[in-house]
Amino acid sequence: MYLIKNGNVHVGNGTVLPECDILTEGKTIKAVGHGLNESNAQVIDATGCEVFPGFIDPVSSIGAMGIPGRYFDNDERTNPITPEMNLRYSIDPDEVNRQEFYKSGITAIGAAPTNNNLMGGQIAVCKTAPQKMGERLVKEHAGLKCSVTSNVKETYGSNSQLPMTKMGMFHLFEETIRAAREAEEEKHTDKQKVITDVFDKESMPLFAAASTKNEIDGLLHLLKDETVQINLVDAFCFADSLKQIKEKKVGIVLGNINNMSQIAKNGMDLSKLNDLVENGNRIAFTNTCGGWSEGREVFIWSAIEAYRAGVPAEDVVKMMCLYPAEMLGIDQRLGTIEAGKDADISVFSGHPVTTYAAKVVHSIVNGEVLF
């Protein structure tokens, strides 16, 4: 049992509670309020500190790439359509441990396939603390990772295999959904069952990598009549497709928006993020870009860039906490500091969105103080 005293608590939903206390018991938050006392609790003095829910990276490659990044167990290149693959079986706890995500405030990741398949597999959410895997796993089947980026045609076109072109990619995507719907349910393959579960029963959301305007527009046109929740990953040219994104309430998971070496990033207009915030679109960040991780620091750097572009700091905090939790369907456990939710808490020396100098001084995951 721990009692975090007198910190400025950023709930994660836009609310800030000055000089507030948090009481944890076991793996959960027991109470949040002012003047809390518990004789059996170990006190953590957070005076002058900023306290946040654990940040969530919803589509991370780290954890399935292998050490030293040569196994790539999230990159099933035998077929461009592999929706039945479950990333839970590719997560390497040791690889996650070595990244020490929690030292940057990231306490949960959605382990996801790369961008090399049209339908790559199912996201699995796990905690980043060095604990037993059974305690770390939050949710399997949290989302279907897809991709309409050039990675797909580069992966399969070089073998003279469909898809070799953009038109081949979108044709195969559409045909795969159509064939699954027309097949008799009792004769469904594993692939077809997942596809109909996602597109007809909305059993999980879609996380689709699309960077350029062409890719974003093509995907949204293809799925214009679908009701499944769509989240665009990378999405650097989102501002050029703002109308469609707002109309369909599409979520955005921004990749590394700091490194401008990609042509697609040169068309970014981060000032348009406020339009999406006002429209109610969910936005999140990831340390993974182009299907590969670029380091844990990228997550906070991207958040800072959003703030510098004019997004209010507490709206940015939502993008780091609540929105990714809602995207993955884990907001009943994670995303905000509330009684009954998982005790995943980061105590910073300052506000990490408004100052580069902010450091994590205490990290709590599953109610365990890591430092």
Secondary structure, 3 states (H helix, E strand, C coil): CEEEEEEEEECCCCCEEEEEEEEEECCEEEEEECCCCCCCCEEEECCCCEEEECEEEEEECCCCCCCCCCCCCCCCCCCCECCCCEHHHHCCHHHHHHHCHHHHCEEEEEECCCCCCCEEEEEEEEECCCCCHHHHEEEEEEEEEEECCHHHHHHHHCCCCCCCCHHHHHHHHHHHHHHHHHCCHHHCCHHHHHHHHHHCCCCCCEEEEECCHHHHHHHHHHCCCCCCCEEEEECCCHHHHHHHHHHCCCEEEECCCCCCCCHHHHHCCHHHHHHHHHHCCCEEECCEECCEECCCHHHHHHHHHHHHCCCCHHHHHHHHCHHHHHHHCCCCCCCCCCCCCECCEEEECCCCCCCCCCCEEEEEECCEECC
